[in-house]
Amino acid sequence: MTTLKNITASAFFALALMNNSSGQNNSLADTYILQANDFKKNMKQDSALVYFEKASVEFQKHGNIEKFVDVYNQIGIILTRQDKYEKAKAYLDKALSTGLSTLDTNNLVIATTYISLGVIYNAEENYDQSLNCHYKALSIRLLKLEENNAEVATSYGNIGNVHRNNKEFDKSINAHLKAMKIREKVFGLESVGIIESYLGLGNTYREIKDYDASLEYFEKALRNKIIQRGEGHKDLVKFYKYISDVYYLKENKLKGDEYKIKYEEIERKS
């Protein structure tokens, strides 16, 4: 017996195309998006790019600029993850120029474009340009969203990471603390969502050689990860490594070895 659960994404895509040709509500562009997201989910990034491209053509043809910009953002993100920075910037620059000339300049989809560009500039060590993009994204999000919003916290976290890379450690700590306070309110102290703030602060304090503060935040991150995943999970490895490395920097070999043994044991079992 065939049920909806048995229909593959590809079959659904074909069905949607048939519905589209019959004049029903499914647009061709949206069916392309469905297929692109299915390929993306299954780590078939090149195939996802093909269908995002097809969708962008349809959205542009029918004047749906917001969705066109969003699709170009998605293409830029995939290309960035493939380390194809120049190609990614070409799509994101096109998304930005199109959005700024056509949409409300404070549209949230434009904030996503700024963030994606900020990620690339950070990877290229162009920190001033990266910060410029991330602060523009933050400005839009603060205007359009409540301040205690997960996306606002993400922007502060991005800014904190770039300031750290740019050796502006006080600004990095300030940004990460803002992100952490928002995440406390949105997700709670023992949440998964707050872990990125703990890691950001732990990494920054390690850079300025405040090892006790660094350990405090790495241990909080580890505690929350254990709550999420349970003892012995492979996802704990990097947290044990962070803590072990800081103990070695403190010249506490005994504690460094203790945490090293923990992550090596997990690695052997994985």
N, C-alpha and C positions, 0 to 999 in steps of 0.2 A: 504494500500500500504506500503510495507516495504522499508525503506530508511536506509542509513548508520547511521543516528541519532538514529534509533530504535534498532540497534544491540547492545546488552549488551557486556560488556567487556568479560564475560564468553563465549558468543557466538563467539565473535571475536577470542578468544583464541582457541576454538575448530576448527574454520575455518582455523586459522593459522596452527594448527597441521595437518589438512588435506592437506593444501598446501605444508607443509614440506614433507609429505609422498609422494606427487606427484612430488617431485624433484624441486619445485619452490624455490625462494630465501629466504623465511623465515626460519631462523635456529631454531631448537628446543630450544636452549638456549634463544634466543631472545623472543620466545613466552612465556617461563617461566618468563622472566623479565617483560613482559607486564602484566601477571597475578599477579605477585608479587607487582608491582606498583599499580595495581588496588586495591588489598587488603590493601596495605599501605594507599592509599588515603581514603579508607573507614574505616580506623581505625581497621582493622582486622590483627593485627600485627603478631600473631602466624601463620596465614595462609600465610602471606607475607614471613615469614621466611622459610616456607616449600618450596615455589617456588624459593626463592633466592638460597636455598641449591641445588635444582634441576639444576638451571642454572649454579651454580659453578661447579658442576660435569661435565656438558657438556663443559664449557669453558676450564676446566683443561684437559679434554679428547682430545680436539682439539688443545691444546697448545696456546689458547688465554689468555696469562698470565695477560695482562693489564685488561681485563674484569673480569677475575677471582679475581684479587686483588680488583677491584671496587665492585664486589658483596660481597666479604668478608667485605669490608668497610661498605656496606649497612646493612649487618647482625649485625656487631658490633654496629652500630648506633642505631638500633632498640633495641638490648639487653641493651645498655646503658640507653635508655629511660625507659626501664623496670626495671632499677636499678640492672641488673644482670651483675655486673661489671667484675667478674672473668671470666664468660663465654664470655663476650664481648671482654675482653683482649686476650683470647685464639684465637679468630678469627682474631683480629687485629694484634696480634703478628705473626700469620701465614701469613697474608696479607703482613706485613712488611718484614719478612724474605724472602718470595717468590719474592716480588718486588725488593728488594735490590740485590738478587742473580741473577735475570733474566733480569730486565728492567734497563734502564738508572736510576741511583740513584737520578736524579733530575726530574723524571717523576712527573707530577702534581697529579697523583693518589696516589703516595706515600706521598705527602704533606697532602692529605686528611686522610691517615692512621695516620700520626703523630698528626694531629689535633684531631682526634677521641680519640687517646690514651691520648692526653693532657687534654681533657675534663674529662676523667675518673680519671686521677691522681689528677686533681683539686678537683673533687668530693670527692676523698679519702683523701684530704688534704696533698697529697704528692706534694707540690708546686714546689720543685726543679725539680722533674722529669717532671711535667707538663710543666714548662717553657722550659726545654730542648727540649721537643717534639714540642712545639709551635714555638720556635725559629728555629728549623730545617725546619718546614713547611714554615715559613716566608722566610727563605733563598731560598728555592726552588721557591716560588712564585715570589720573587724579581728577580730571575734569569730568570724565564720563562715568566713572565708577565710584563707589564709596571708598573712602581711604582704607578701611579695613576689608580689603578684598585680596584674594589670593594672587590675582594678576598684578596688582600693585606691589605686593610682596616680592613677586618674581622679578619685577623691574628693579627694585632696590637690591635684590640679590645679585642681579647682573651687574649693576653699577658697583657694588662692593667688590666683585671679582675683578673687574677692570681696574679699579683704583688700586687693588693689591698688586696686580701685574705691573702697574705704573709706579709702584713703590710709594703710593700715597696712602700709607697705612692707617692714619687716623680717619681719613675719609672712608676707607674701606670698612673699618670697624663701625663707624657711624651708620653707614648704609646697611650693613648686615644686622645691626641691632634693630633698626627700623623694620627690616623684613621679619626678624624674629618676633618682635612684639605683635605685628599684624598676624603672623602665623599662629602665635599663641591664642589670639582671640578667635581666629577662624577655625583652627584645627585642634588646639589643645596641646598641653605640654608633653603628652606622651604619644603624639601623633607621628605619622610618617611625614606629613607635610612640613614639619618644622626641622627635619633632619638636615636639609640643605643649608639652613641658617647656621646650625651648629657646626657643620663642616666648613662653611665660609669663615666663621669666626675662629675655629680651630686652626685653619690654614694661615689666617692672617696673624694671629698671635704667635704661631710658630715662626713666621717670617721675622718678627721683631724680637724673637728670642724670649718671649714671655711664655715659657714652657708650661708653667703651672696652669695658666689660663687656657692654653692650647689643650692640655690634657682634660681640663674640666669640660670643654665643649665636645671634644672627641668622645669622651666617656658618655656624655649625654646622648650623642648620636648613636653610639653602640647600644646603650640601654634601650632606646626606642626601636632600633633595628631588631633587637632580640625580642621585644614585645611583638613586633610585626611578624618576624620570620621564625622565631624559636631558636634555641641553642643549637649550635652545630651546623647552621645553614650556610651554604657557600657564599651568600651575600654578606656574611659577616667578615669575610677575609680582609677586605680593604680597611675596615674599621680597626681590626686588630693590628694591621700593618701601620696605620697612622699612629696608634698609641705606642706601639713598639718603637717606631722611629723616633718619637719624641723622647721616650725614656732613654734611648741611646744618646740623643743629643744632650740630655741632662747628665750623661755619663753614669746612668744607673743601669748597668749591664744586667743585673739580676732581674729587674722588672721588664727590661727590653726583651730578654730571653723568654720570660714567662709568656708574654703576648705573642712572641714569635712562634713558640711551641704550639700555641692555640691555633694560629692561622695555618701553620704547616700541617697540623693534624687534620684540619678541615680539608685542605688541598689534597691530602693523601686519600681521603675518603670520597672526594668528589669525582 
